[in-house]
Amino acid sequence: MGGAMLKVSGLTKSFGSGSNKLHVLKGIEMEIKKGEMVAMMGPSGCGKSTLLNIIGGLLAGDEGSINLNGREYGLKGPSSVVDVRRELVGWIFQDFHLLDNLSAVDNVAMALELSGVNSKEAEEAAIKSLVRVGLGDRMHHIPDQLSGGQQQRVAIARAIAGNRPILLADEPTGNLDIASGKEVMLLFKELCHDEENPISILMVTHDPDLASNADRMLLLMDGKTEASDIRSAWGLDDEGSEEE
């Protein structure tokens, strides 16, 4: 793995004001290396989605900074970080968000065209991305002709098209069966370990089995992140010590 692709320093975020002010992020410190897959876990409402949205340029933090592939941001509103969303960050959700009447290649290409890429270059990049995720023989199929796992692969191809260096994955296997979920995780590993163009992935999940596939795990609790593992994330270490 290379140096740090993403570095978050002292990031804070609150909502509301006065006595109703809710401090969600309280000084986040974290980094992800190039080609590294990091899983983030934590209880519902702990701020995982808020953190992803700030890293993804959809929300401004209150204090702190983010350095993503050399680009500094974190406290500016979404309109000031269009380049972050367009060039640096790809999103994966549990819902695929594909257009039903468009083929796989057109779904991927359209996203590029909306970001300003001309049609020919967008189609070439879409084809390259679909081949990379193993759908070279399905690129002209519409979503209804694809399995759930294949549809998520199209969504992944859309996210990495344009050589975005990091993927933010929010419960990426939430709508998939176990077998398809394992296929997606295997693909994530392949993308991270690609010798020519490794991608970094920050994945939010409630599934300890998925988290165990990551290179490293972070636990977000009480507004801060800390290194963790599956047992401590679920409080199993305390149970074990009590038994001993």
Steps between C-alpha positions, in 0.01 A plus 500: 500500500608856432482812713188662638225550241261652755587684820235647730624727779304644792169486314195614696134537408200613701133547420255739662582784738488600864368238738388291202846484344606144420873431468524211254869498405742605773844514342529216250857385434546234234685415183472246221793390289501461125364157415361441850147389589382626838173393661322739735253375757303663776150520646217659304501878531868523593587719200628253241287646220587854608870418476457341157306801376773742610776288345290471185458876470125498568516672838730751669667430832531758780871465577791291380621401155497226239780422258396268219766423241658840567173697493429691823138562599249420772352830616365633172147444373415252221508769230869566575614138468338392174839372383517263797170337407578500128861380499594343832209320667281216379193393698353154553166458678288199592252620235649485152338820363511379138268636232270215397484583130875542448754226436789446739741691278256789460440518876873536559562733205212730589648574842824606332321714244315682776838589651617654173668213314419486129290208376776307325742518793219417742407185308864389479547553874172319573604197297839491671340517845245229424774270375693571817208386718446185292199611295657521157239255369204674667560864414203525262251344744244716681467464881204258481723261305766500772514334841522710815872434525551598137300821550724591792801435276357752253469747786863431595609550139317832500677600821853420378454635146722802449773349720365628831754395764260427787163331543263578785278196549193533725363152581598381148359148539184594689268395215696193390482133589797344677664363184469830311630688802810282507555566130486876559750474785733296282474769232580769757817311592599467136452874445710584805779263406513595132872549429448761228220708652421411863187656650440587866166406656328623815207271570230557760330180612312344790603152384802363691560237231539772237719708728731203549583513127656846533870567550417698812201597709399825671235537767308829516359565846437814704600715204850358458664219306736243639671192366303190581430141414184297471501367856550834674255674264225270623610498863614139486836561666328613820283189496806281456686665788200451728493130419870466579 
